[in-house]
Amino acid sequence: GRITHSSVIGTGGDALDASIAAYLAISKGLRVNFAEAERIKTAIGGVWKRDSEPDCTAFGVNVGDGLPNSCTVTGREIFGAISEPVKKIAVGIRSFYLSLTPTERGSIAKRGIILTGGGSCLFGMPELLGASLGEEAYPSQHDVNLLEIKEGKVWVPESNCSNQVCVSIGKLNGSDYDFPITCLPHGIIVVIE
């Protein structure tokens, strides 16, 4: 096969993490870094109704005094916090889908839509997009690490691995790192030479 159409949606995992961090700061008085927001998103984030209500403890610092603090956050709260960026993703995918010819849409109907990236791992994302498009959507069954190289730096902003260590390492350049970006669950090591 070949790529016949492509589109970029300017909203992704970082926007979801930023929404979670903003929600916690405003609603809970807890400032968290993006690695903690990513952990929360991966642990209890979702975009579809669940049978049970997950929760987790968020760790950060108190907005008022800067001292270490924690709070409990529920999946329902995270659902609300990420609703705007999730809506942008769904609308972007739907707009792209509707720009295709009937023949191209028919090809998608046969093969489905494969979702990749950290946001695709959110509970209910395939169901949400399937309902939005009227087609089936499936999370990728493959190991996915999104590697970005920009302005002399390299990092993994999203991965569907189990431990997210590769994401938490952050942005590296050739002069300021002591170890490579490593994703043991996917068997990937990124070395800057």
C-alpha positions in Angstrom: 0.0 0.0 0.0 0.9 3.6 -0.2 -0.2 6.8 1.5 -2.7 8.6 -0.6 -3.8 11.3 1.9 -2.5 12.6 5.2 -3.5 15.2 7.7 -2.0 16.7 10.8 -4.1 17.4 13.8 -2.3 19.9 16.0 -3.6 18.4 19.2 -2.1 15.3 20.8 -0.7 13.8 23.9 1.0 17.0 25.1 -2.4 18.8 24.9 -4.0 16.1 27.0 -1.2 16.2 29.6 -1.4 20.0 29.7 -5.2 19.8 30.3 -4.7 17.4 33.1 -2.0 19.6 34.7 -4.2 22.7 34.4 -7.2 20.9 35.9 -5.3 19.7 38.9 -3.8 23.2 39.5 -7.1 25.0 39.3 -9.5 22.4 40.9 -7.2 20.7 43.4 -4.5 23.3 44.0 -1.9 20.8 43.0 0.9 21.6 40.5 2.1 18.5 38.6 4.8 18.1 36.0 4.0 16.7 32.6 5.4 13.3 33.5 2.9 13.0 36.3 0.1 14.2 34.1 1.1 11.5 31.6 1.1 8.9 34.3 -2.4 9.9 35.4 -3.6 9.9 31.8 -2.2 6.5 31.2 -3.5 5.1 34.5 -7.1 6.4 34.5 -7.7 8.6 31.4 -10.6 7.7 29.3 -13.0 9.1 26.7 -15.9 6.6 27.0 -18.2 5.7 29.9 -16.8 2.9 32.1 -18.6 0.3 34.2 -16.5 1.3 37.3 -14.9 4.5 38.4 -11.1 4.3 38.5 -9.1 6.7 40.6 -5.4 7.3 41.4 -3.3 9.5 43.6 -1.7 12.5 41.9 1.7 13.8 43.3 3.0 17.3 43.0 3.3 20.5 44.9 0.8 22.8 46.5 0.0 25.8 44.3 -0.1 28.1 47.3 3.0 27.2 49.3 5.1 25.0 46.9 5.3 22.2 49.4 4.9 18.6 48.3 1.3 17.4 48.3 -1.0 14.8 46.7 -4.6 14.3 46.0 -7.0 11.7 44.7 -8.3 12.2 41.2 -11.0 10.2 39.5 -11.4 9.0 35.9 -14.5 11.1 35.6 -12.5 14.2 36.5 -9.8 13.4 34.0 -12.6 12.7 31.4 -13.8 16.2 31.9 -10.3 17.7 32.0 -9.3 16.3 28.6 -12.7 16.7 26.9 -11.7 19.8 24.8 -8.5 18.3 23.3 -10.2 15.0 22.7 -13.0 16.8 20.9 -10.4 18.5 18.6 -8.9 15.2 17.8 -12.2 13.6 17.0 -13.4 16.6 14.9 -10.0 16.6 13.1 -10.3 12.9 12.2 -13.9 13.2 11.2 -13.1 16.2 9.0 -10.3 14.3 7.3 -12.5 11.3 6.9 -15.3 13.3 5.3 -12.9 14.8 2.8 -12.2 11.4 1.3 -14.0 10.1 -1.7 -16.7 7.4 -1.2 -14.3 4.8 -2.7 -11.6 5.8 -0.2 -14.1 5.7 2.7 -15.1 2.2 1.4 -11.5 1.1 1.7 -11.5 2.3 5.3 -14.7 0.5 6.0 -13.1 -2.8 4.9 -9.8 -2.3 6.8 -10.8 -0.1 9.6 -8.8 2.8 11.1 -5.6 2.0 13.0 -4.9 4.4 15.9 -1.4 5.1 17.2 0.2 7.3 19.8 -0.4 7.6 23.5 -3.8 9.2 23.1 -5.0 6.2 21.2 -4.4 4.1 24.3 -7.0 6.0 26.3 -9.9 3.9 27.4 -12.7 4.2 24.9 -10.9 6.0 22.1 -11.7 3.4 19.5 -15.4 3.5 20.5 -15.5 7.3 20.4 -14.0 7.5 17.0 -16.0 4.6 15.7 -19.2 6.3 16.9 -18.1 9.6 15.4 -17.2 8.1 12.0 -19.7 5.3 11.7 -16.7 2.9 11.1 -14.7 0.6 13.3 -11.5 1.9 14.8 -8.9 -0.3 16.5 -5.9 0.5 18.8 -2.6 -0.5 17.2 -1.5 -4.0 18.0 2.1 -2.9 17.3 4.7 -1.3 19.6 4.6 2.5 18.9 7.1 5.0 20.0 6.7 8.5 18.5 10.2 10.0 18.2 10.5 13.7 17.6 13.7 15.5 16.5 13.4 19.3 16.5 15.8 22.2 17.2 18.7 19.9 17.9 16.8 17.9 20.5 15.4 14.4 20.5 12.6 13.0 22.6 9.8 10.5 22.8 6.6 12.5 23.4 4.3 9.4 23.2 4.5 5.7 23.5 2.1 2.8 24.0 4.6 1.0 26.2 3.7 -0.2 29.7 6.1 1.9 31.8 6.4 5.3 30.0 10.1 5.6 31.0 11.0 6.6 27.4 8.5 9.5 27.6 9.6 10.6 31.1 13.3 11.0 30.0 12.4 14.2 28.2 14.2 16.2 25.6 17.9 15.5 25.1 20.6 17.0 22.9 24.1 15.7 22.2 25.8 17.6 25.0 23.4 17.3 28.0 22.6 13.6 28.5 24.2 10.8 30.5 22.2 7.9 29.1 20.2 7.1 26.0 16.5 7.2 25.5 15.5 3.6 26.4 12.2 1.8 26.0 12.7 -1.7 27.4 9.2 -3.0 26.8 9.6 -2.2 23.1 13.3 -3.0 22.9 14.4 0.4 21.7 17.5 2.4 22.5 18.1 5.8 21.0 21.7 7.0 21.1 22.8 10.5 20.1 26.2 10.5 18.4 
